[in-house]
């Protein structure tokens, strides 16, 4: 089994944004990563929800 390409806390880019790796796991021969998206500037009307964490495969991520 190959080691993961990205580590916890590492800032990465993906289609749709930038974020930091929160956790990762190996499943079915692939690494998948939980990436917490960076929050943009707060809009005038305030925030409506919490931060977003997305699940991405290693092939969907690149270094910032």
N, C-alpha and C positions, 0 to 999 in steps of 0.2 A: 504494500500500500504506500503510495506517495504521500509525502507530508503536505499539509495545507500551504497554499501559496500566500495567503493573507493571515494576519494575526489579530487577536483582540486589540481594540483601540486604534488600529491602523485606519487612516483616512483613505477612502477609495472613491472612484468615480464609476458611474453606471448610467445607462440611458435613463434620463429623467432626473438626475441629480448627483449629489455628493453626500457622503455619509461616513460613519465610522463603524467598523466591525464590532458587534456586540458579542457574538458567539459563532461557532461553526460546528459542523458535524459531517461525518462521512457516512454515506448511505448508497448502496447499489453501485459502488465503484466511483462515485462522484462526491466532491466536497460541495456543501451548500453553506451559505453564510447568512446570518441575521445582521442586517445593516440598518442602523438608525440614521435616518435622513437628517441633514442639517436643517435647522429652522431658519427661515428667511427673516427679513425685517417684520416686526409686528404691524399688521394693518391698523388703520385708524379705528376700526370697529372692534379691535381686540382679537384674541384667539378663540376659535370655536371648539377645538379639540386638542387632544394630547399629541405628542410627537408620533411620527410614523416609523415603524420598523418594517422593512421588507425582507423577504426571503429570496436570495439570489444564488444562482449557480456560479461556480468559479469562472466559467467562460463568459459570464455577463458583467464581470468586474474588471477594472483596470486601476492602476495606481494613479493618484491625483498628480 
